[in-house]
Amino acid sequence: MLKVLLLVIYFAVLIGIGFYCRKNATDVNGFVLGGRNVGPWLTAFAYGTSYFSAVVFVGYAGQFGWKFGIAAAWAGIGNAIIGSLLAWVILGRRTRIMSQHLNSATMPQFFGERFGSKPLKIGASVIIFIFLIPYTASLYNGLSRLFGMAFDIDYSVCIILMAVLTAIYVIAGGYMATAISDFVQGIIMLFGIVAIIAAVLSSKGGFMAAMDGLARVTDETVSTTPGVFSSMFGPDPLNLFFVVILTSLGTWGLPQMVTKFYAINNEGSIKKGTIISTIFALVVAGGCYFLGGFGRLFSDQIDIAANGYDSVVPTMLSGLGDGLIALAVILVLSASMSTLSSLVMTSSSTLTIDLIKDNVVKKMSDKSQLLCIRVLVVVFIIISSVLAMIQYKSNVTFIAQLMGVSWGALAGAFLAPFMYSLYSKKITKASCWVCFIFSCVVMTANIFFKSSFPAIMQSPINCGAIVMMVGLVIVPVVSLFTPKPDKKLVDNAFACYDKETTVSQKTALGK
């Protein structure tokens, strides 16, 4: 009864937020970017909750906690330092300034304006449309595991419930509704992960007893080194490194993450948001991977061969009381719905603004664009829901692999072109195309011809990380040997950084 009551209250709050924010979603700018007037707390929590979902809490924490032991916590530390702190410092301010200067509301629109190329804009939007879908579908799977454990209800009911609720508050209130909802969901995630870790460790006699038990775990198929699962770098440091790179550096090129910087309102918000986002990532991501690291203490209840890695975390939580199980379900529901809302907003706005407008429909009013975005939100949620059901009944059961393909293709395609184009006038349109094509071809080939890849790249996690790092080399190298960009176009883009602005003396001393 308690579990149902908490869920009903949670659903009511989210729907209320959606309708409360209707006044901020009356035009495209308000619906997609909240009028570029979102403060530091909302932006930081929107960034963090879009970052972490059931994919991390159930899929990644379970799989990598089982494989690497307590060393999996390095992924959470990497998410905080590289994926949050450095992302805000290196991309945040420049993204906000140049995206507003170029009047771009989406990442493809940014590429189109920055390089004066309509085909580049269309190409980027097609990549987003294709590769965000499998990531969106993967969100449901982890949630279904916990719902099934807590309520013993059919998987399809979980999908429909989550899809309908997300559609209601996103369609009603747009970006501002998702930002406020993300803040509420973020608070739940922060307190929830701390409470759940404490409860799970307590069930194993406390932290020191749990660490002692983990040190005694042996698995000769993984390593013959005693105590390897409680060691600092675990049994496989190289593969752990690739996990850290994919899940941390990958955020720099994900459109649903980068566009959070488009909406922030002022300089002070960027500084505060950097700190808030980093602390949030350290607690939530660090906590998830840290919790997953103790998964092998429950090995007597887990059958990896039969149920996969996605069963690890739900099994760890199954012995908790009703209140804590309800908290765990709401925690993962919060993480998943915040990410889902961000993904469908990104997909629908990109498809409308970058593909349909001016290409399919030549003269599209602001009102028509807004209606189209809302309709596409429903379409994308339906598509992802159907794919989630198909995925559940097929052989593709590991959340981490599905997300790895999506993250690898998107971040591999966009990370280097986007970052370099914020800082360098020498980046060429051709280098963007080469990076786009290389990343998408390699990650797609990894799905169908995995066995033909070198051993280290057969995992989509490793392949995605390598593709991102290679992209950082491809873009500057190709730019050296391809036609230089139009000087007037580039100077206009970078003029935004030279504009003079008056600030108070607490920000900068006068002469």
N, C-alpha and C positions, 0 to 999 in steps of 0.2 A: 504493500500500500504506500509506504514511504517513497519508494522508487518512482512510482507512478505520479504521486503528488508533486515531487520535485521536478519531474519532466514537464508536467502541465504548467507549473509556474514559469519554468524556463521558456517554454514555447510562447506563453502569453506575453512575457517581457519582450521577446524578439519581435513578435507581430506588432506590439505597441510601439516599439522603436521605429519600425518600418512606416507606420501611418503617421507618426509624429514628424518624420523627416520629409513628408510629401512636399512641403513648401520649398525645400531645397532642391527639388528634382523637377523643376518646371521647364528647364531648357537643357541642351546637350552638355554645356559646360558644367552646370550644376549637377546633373545626373552622373556624369562620368568622372568629374574631378572635384565635386563639392565646391565649385566656384573658386578653386585654388585658395581656399581660406580655412584650411584644416590645421589645428594646433599641434604642438609637439606630442602630447600624450596620445591623442587619437591616431596620429600618423605613426608613432612608434609601435603602438599596439596593433594597428592595422598591418604594419610591416611584419611584426612578429607572429601574429596569428595566421597571416597568409603563408608564412614560412613553414610553420609546424602544424601538421595535421595527423590523422590516424595513420598516415603513411609512416611518419616518424615514430609516433607513440607505440603503434602495434607492429608495423612492418619492419622498420629499420632497427628500433630498439630490441625487438625480439631476435631478428636475424643476426645482427652484429654483436649484440650482447652474448648470444650463444657461441658465436665464432671467436670473438676476441676477449670475452670475459670483461673484467672491470676496465680494461684498456679502451673499451668502446666509448668511455666518457670523453676521450680525446676528440671524438666527432662533435660532441656538444660544445667543448671548448673552442674548437675550430669554427663552429657555427656562430659563436659569440664574437670571437676576435676578427675572423676573416669575413664571415657572412653578414655580420651586423656592424661592428665598429668600423672596420676598414671600408666597407661598402658605403656607409654614411659619410665618412671622411673624404673618400676619393670621388664618389659619384654624386652624393646628395646635393651639395650646393650648386655645382656646375650643371647638373641635370635640371634643377629647378629654374635656373637663370636662362639657359639656352632653350629649353622646351617652351617657356613662356615667350621668349623672343621670336622663336620660329612659329609660334601659335600652334603647337602640336599637342594633341590630347592623348595620342597613342604612340607606341614605339615605332610602328611602320610609318606613321605620319612624320615622326622625327627624322627617320632615314630619308624619306621622300623630300622633305624641305632642306635638310642639311646637305644633301648631295644633288639636289635639283633633279631628282629622278623618279618619275611616276612608276616605271617598272620595278624599281627597287622597293618602293612602298608596297606595291602589290605582291611582290615576291615574299617580303617579310610577313605580310598578313596571311598569306597562304600557309607559310611554315607554322605560324601561331595557331591557325585554325586546325591544322592536321595534328600537331604534336601536343596541344593542350588537351585534346579529347582523351587520350589514354591516361594522362595524369588525372584528369577529372574523374574518370571511371574508377581509378585505383583508390580514390578516397572512400568509396562506399564499403570496400571489402573489409578493411580493418574495423570499421564501425560495426559491421554485421557480426563479427566474431564476439564483440562485447555485448551487443544486444541479445544475441542468441544465448550467451552465458547468463546474462542477468534476467532476461524476461522469457526466454524460451519461446520466441516468436519467429515466424518465417522470415527469411532473409529479404524477400520481396517487400514485406511490410516496412522493414527498416529503410529500404531505398526510397519507397514512395513517401514515407513520413519526412525524411530528410529533404527530399527534392521539393515537395510541396511547400514546406516551411521556408526553405531558402528562397524559393521563387516569390513568395508573398512579400517578404521584407525587402528583397532587392528591387523588385518591380515597383513597389510603393515608394521607397525612399532613396533609391540609387546609392551613389558612393557614400553620402553622409550617413545613410542608414547602416551600411556595412561597416563604416568606421566606428560609429557608436556601438553597434552590436559587437564588433571586434574588441572594443574596450571592455565591455561586460564579459565577453567570452575569455579575454586575456586574464582578467582578474580570477575567473574560475580556474583557468589553467595554472596560474601561479600558485594559488593556495592548494589546488587539487593535487598537483604533482608532489608537493612537499608532504602533504598528509598521507598520500598513498605510499611513498617511499618509506616513511616512518612506520606505517602499518605493516608493510611487507617485511622489512628488516626485523621488526619486533616479532613477527611470526617465526623468524629463524633465530631468535635469541638475542637480537640486537646487532649493531654494526660489526663489532669485533668478532662475535661468534659467526656471523655470516661470512666475513672475510676469511676466517679460519676454515670454515666449511668449503669455501670456494678454492682455497689453497690445497685442499685434499682431493679435489676433483681431478680425475685423470681421463684422458681420451687419447689412446695411442694412435688413432687414425688421424689426429690433428697434431699432437706433439707428445714426445716422451719426456719432456722437461717437467720436473715436479713443480707444482704451484704456478704453472704458466698462466692460468686463467685469473689469478689474482696479482699478476705482475704488471709493471707500468706500461709495457708495450705489447703484451699479449703474445700469442703463438705465431702471429703473421703480420709483422709491422708494415710490410710493403703494401699488402691489400688494405690494411687499415689506413695507410696514407692516402690511397685512392678514394676511399670512402670520405675522408675528411675533405679532400679537394672537391669532389663532386658536390657534396652537401653544403660546402661553405662558399667556395668560389663561384659555384653555379648560380647563386642568387644575383650576382652582378649582371647576368645576361637574361634573367627571366623577366618577361614583360610585366607580369602581374606584380612583381616586386619593385622593379625600377619605376613604374608609374606612380608608386606611392610618393616618390620625391616630387612629382609634378604638382601635387596638390598642397604641399606644405605652405604655410602662409608667410613666414618671415625668417630672418637670420637667426633670431634667438630660438625659434622653434627647431631649427636644424641642430643647434648645439645641444639643446635639451633632449631632442629626439634621439641623438646619437647615444647619449648616456642611458636613457630609458630603454632603448631597443637592445643595447648590449647586455644590460642586466637581465632583461626579460629572456633573451636567448640563453644566457648562462644558466638561469634557473630552470627554464622549461626544457631546452634541448639537453643541457647537461644532466638534468634530473632524469629525463627519459632514457638516455643511453646508460647512465649510472644504474638505474633500476634494471634495465635489460641485462646488464652485466652479471646479475645474480641469477639469471634464468636457469643455469645448470644445477642450482640447488633444488630445483623442482623436477629434475630429470626423471624421477620415478613416476611422475604423472604425465610426462610429455612424450609423445611419439612423433618425432620429426619426420620420419619416413612416411607415416600415414597422414599426418595433419599439417605438415609444413611448419616453417618458422613463425608464421602468423598466429600459431596457437600458443606460443611461449608466454607472451604477456597476459592474455586472457586467463591462462592456467594459473599464473602467479597471483592473479587477483581473485580467482574463484573462491578462495577460502576466507575472504574478508567478510565483514558484516554487511547487512543490507544498506546501511547509510553510506559506507565507503564504496560499495559497488555502485550505488547510485551516483556518487560523486565521480567515480571513474568513468561511468557511461556519459555523464554530462560533460566531463573534461574532454573526452575524445569526440563527443558530438560537437562541442564548441570549437575544437581545433579543426574538425572536418568541415563544418558549415562555414566557418570564416574563410577557409581556403577555397571551398567550393564557390562561395559568393564572389570572391576575388577573381577566380578563374573564369566564371561565366560572364562577369562584367568585362573582363579583358577581351574574351573571345567575341562577345556580341558587339562591343563598341568598335573593336578592330574591323570586324566584318562589315559593319555599317559605314563607318567613316572612311575606311581605306579601300574597300572593295565595291560596295554597292553605290555609295555616293560618287557621282561624276563618272562612273563606269557603267553600271547597270541603269541607274536613274540619273539623268543628266542634271536636272534641276530639283534638288531635294531640300525642302524647307527644314528649318530647325525642328518644327513640330513633327514632320514626317520622320526625321532621323531618330527622334526620341521614341516614337512609336515603334519604329523598326528595331531599335536596340532592345526595347522591352519584349517584343515578340521573340527576338532571337535568344534572349535570356531563357525563355520557356523552351525554345527549340533545343538549345545546348543542354539544358538540364534533362530533357527527355532523352536525347541521344546518349548522354553519359550514363543515365540510369539503365537504359537498355543494354549498353555495352557492359555495365557492371554485372548485370544478370547473366549475360553471355559468358563473361570472364569467369564468373563464379562456377559455372557448370562446365567450363573447359579445363584444359591442362595448365593454363596460365594462372597459377594460384598465388605466386609470390608477389606481394605488393612492391617490394623493393626493386625487382627486376623491371616491372612495368614503369615505375617512376624513373628508374635509371635511364631507360630509353628516351623518355620524354625530356627529362632534365638535360641529358647529354646532347640531344639534338637542338633544343632551344638555346641553352646556354652556350653550346659550342658555336652555334650560328651567330648569336648576337653579342656575346660578351666582348670580344676583341673589337669588332667594328664600332660598337656603341662607346666603349670606354675611350678608345683612341680618338674617336671623332669629337669627343668633348675637350681634348687636350691638344691635338695636333692638326695643323692645316694641311699636312702632306698626305693624309689618308685618301685613297682614291676609291671611286665607285667600283672599279673592277675588283679591288681587294675585298670589298664587302661581298660581292657575288661569289668569289672563290671560297670565302669562309662559309657562306650560306650553304653552297652546294656540297662542299667537302663534309661538313658536319652532318647534314641530312642524309647524304649517301652512305657514309660510314655507319651511322647509327641504324639506318634502315637495313643495311646489309648485315649488321650484327644480329638482327632479329631472324633473318632467313638463312644466313650462311655462317652462323656462329662457329661451327667446327672448322671452318677454313681460316679463321683468324689466329694469330699467335696466341699461345696459351694465356698470356697475361691480359689479352684484350677480349677473351671469350665472355667474360662477365660484363654485362652492360654497364655496371657501376664503374669498373676500371676503364672500359672503352669510352664512356662519357667523360671521365676525368681527363683522359689522354687527349681526346678531341678538343676539349676546352684549352688545354695547355698548348697544343699544336696551333690552334687558332691565334693565340697571342704572338706566335712567330709568323704565321701566314700573312696576316694583315700588313705589318710594316714591310716585310720582304716583297710582297706582291706590289705594294705601293711604290717601291723603288723602280720597278720595271714597267709600270703601266702609265698611260697618259695622265698627266697632272690635272687636278681639279681646277675648275674655273676660278681665277683669283678673286674676281668680284663677288662670286657666290660665297666663297670661303670667308673673305673679309667681312661680308655682311653677317654671316653666322657668328663670327667671333667678336663683332662689334659690341655684343651684349656685355662682354666682360670689361669693356673700356668706358661704359657709361658712368658718369659721376653721380654720386648720391650723397646727400647730407645725412650725417648720423650724429648722435649725441656724443659728448666727450667721454662718457663711460665706455663707449665702443672704440673711439679713436681720438687721440689728443690733437688739438688744433696746433697751428703754427706758433 
